[in-house]
Amino acid sequence: MSLTASSFDAAALPPSLRRTEALGGALLWLATASGALVFIEPSPYEVFTLLAMIVFVAAGLTLRAALLPFAALLVLVNIGYSISAAPLMERSAVVTWVLTSWYLAATALFFAAALSANTAERLGFITRGYMVAAVVASVAAIAGYFRLLPGSEELLLYGRARGTFKDPNVLGAFLVLPVLLALGRVTAGRAADALRGGALLVLFTAAVLLSFSRGAWGQVALASAVMLFLTFVTTASPNQRMRIVVVTVAAAALACLFVAALLSIDVVADLFKERARFDQDYDGGQTGRFGRQVLGAIMALDVPFGIGPLQFNRYFPEDPHNSYLNAFMSGGWLGGLCYPTLVMLTLLHGLRCVFVNTPWRPVTIAVYGAFVGAAGESLIIDTDHWRHYFLLLGLLWGLIVATRAHAAGPAAVTLARPRQGR
């Protein structure tokens, strides 16, 4: 009995493998469904992801050769962090930062390896769990913003909706993939799916808007454009292409009306005007967001081993708010060169795989669009410890490997049979 990248007949599996696969799928669902509950440390996401890793490894999870470049770059980035942090290891915050980086890299590699087999089924568990988390986070954010629940202030930060997250910026970014998956349902076809997708799209978009995260707003716009464009050029159906055009125009019009309706509420309009300005005090000036990024980039040329994690704000008023610069600062030249290399390879190989016709291509396009948005926002904010960023990274590499195997034919996608107990 073998497991393939696309799918398999669960009923044909031996009972032990059937139970293991069901348990693994449930843990994947639980991990992603709990992804929005990050106000607890350690969060349920960490617990369920660790349990899923243990179960899959015990069942014989394999690391395919195509994932070795991905694994190597993750390891090199974290070696850079560890070397840079070595003189600072007496500081518990630095040790925690480095360990968190290694753990998040391990989760990305785990999701990539897990999706290399039984891709369609496992991807279904992950995306369904993610959508549940998005609904919970969005409802909490909206209810908190409009004070519909007792203790609603706990769901806000500086007057911005954060829902079940610690930071409104992370809430907005977390919802980008669910926005794309809902938008995909609207453009996919059947009326019932389109209606459900439309309802979810309104819910998620409202939460993103009320997070007042300019980065998340930009992510949604960029990622949606990427997804709709790639869906348009990869479909062979003229009717489907026309539907995409009509839905795009309609969605844009409805989005404008929706935003206008929210802005009719004075408190929303005032904060929107404030957040929509591009001349914020913390952005401009020599040591503002962009000024200190330039100064930090110059400084990086003189520190081959970096200055260490969490040290940037000892030289400048705030953190770098640029993940690529932070890779140099926290990981020296090794981390600073390997991190953008990893992002560029992910974007390149991900783009290639969206043009391969697979059963999971619609989700691949959505994940790719979301990663494009996250990689772009990494220029203006520190995403290097965002759980969902590493989830996107792992999902995309798993889909890249599965798509290559699918294109190569049945012989290439068959994996070794997982280990079984006696």
Sequence and secondary structure as in RCSB ss.txt:
>XXXX:A:sequence
MSLTASSFDAAALPPSLRRTEALGGALLWLATASGALVFIEPSPYEVFTLLAMIVFVAAGLTLRAALLPFAALLV
LVNIGYSISAAPLMERSAVVTWVLTSWYLAATALFFAAALSANTAERLGFITRGYMVAAVVASVAAIAGYFRLLP
GSEELLLYGRARGTFKDPNVLGAFLVLPVLLALGRVTAGRAADALRGGALLVLFTAAVLLSFSRGAWGQVALASA
VMLFLTFVTTASPNQRMRIVVVTVAAAALACLFVAALLSIDVVADLFKERARFDQDYDGGQTGRFGRQVLGAIMA
LDVPFGIGPLQFNRYFPEDPHNSYLNAFMSGGWLGGLCYPTLVMLTLLHGLRCVFVNTPWRPVTIAVYGAFVGAA
GESLIIDTDHWRHYFLLLGLLWGLIVATRAHAAGPAAVTLARPRQGR
>XXXX:A:secstr
    SS   GGGS HHHHHHHHHHHHHHHHHHHTTT  SSSS HHHHHHHHHHHHHHHTT    GGGHHHHHHHH
HHHHHHHHHHGGGTTSHHHHHHHHHHHHHHHHHHHHHHHHTSSHHHHHHHHHHHHHHHHHHHHHHHHHHHTT ST
TGGGGEETTEE TTSS HHHHHHHTHHHHHHHHHHHHHS HHHHHHHHHHHHHHHHHHHHTT HHHHHHHHHHHH
HHHHHHHHH   HHHHHHHHHHHHHHHHHHHHHHHHHHTSHHHHHHHHHHH S  TTTSSTTSHHHHHHHHHHHH
TT TT S TT GGGTSSS    HHHHHHHHHHHHHHHHHHHHHHHHHHHHHHHTTS  TTHHHHHHHHHHHHHHH
HHTTTS  TT HHHHHHHHHHHHHHHHHHHHHH HHHH         
